[in-house]
């Protein structure tokens, strides 16, 4: 059972890294969030990780429940859209390509 949990956590981390890489820039606190139509789709995430759309959606919804990701309020072109929550740190091993390290965030 622990191996399944570790694999799920690893997949969540990989998905979060992908979301941070392909999402539109996230504004600073107090500024407008990008329009949901510009957020990555379930299909984009499933293709990036070579998993089914259904598996991607299940994992993304679990990440929403855990406060890691925001989901669009409704489907856009028959697809939910996803955005990483601002302030959620990603392990730098995988590289999130955000241009900001954890130390950069702490300096502000």
Phi, psi and omega in degrees: 000322180297322179298322178295318179295318178296318179295320179295316178297321179295318179294319178300317179297315179298318179295318180297319177298315179297315179302316180295327182286320187256355179283155173296157180305136179269128182292165176290161178307139179088353178258169184290137174284144178304152179299137180305332179294345179263354180285154177297147179269166177302319180299318179300319180291316181297319179291323180295334184246007178053047176234163180292158177301322182294318177295316179300314181297317179300314181293318180296320178295323176296322179292327175296314180300328180273002177078018181268333189223151174252139177251146178298149182293339178209166179290143176240120186053046178064023180219135172290153179241155191225143179219132177293143177292139177295138178092351178280120182275146177245139177305133186284349179304313182282343180071115181262358178057024180276345181085357181237126176270170179299323180293326176298318182293324182288332181292334184280000000 
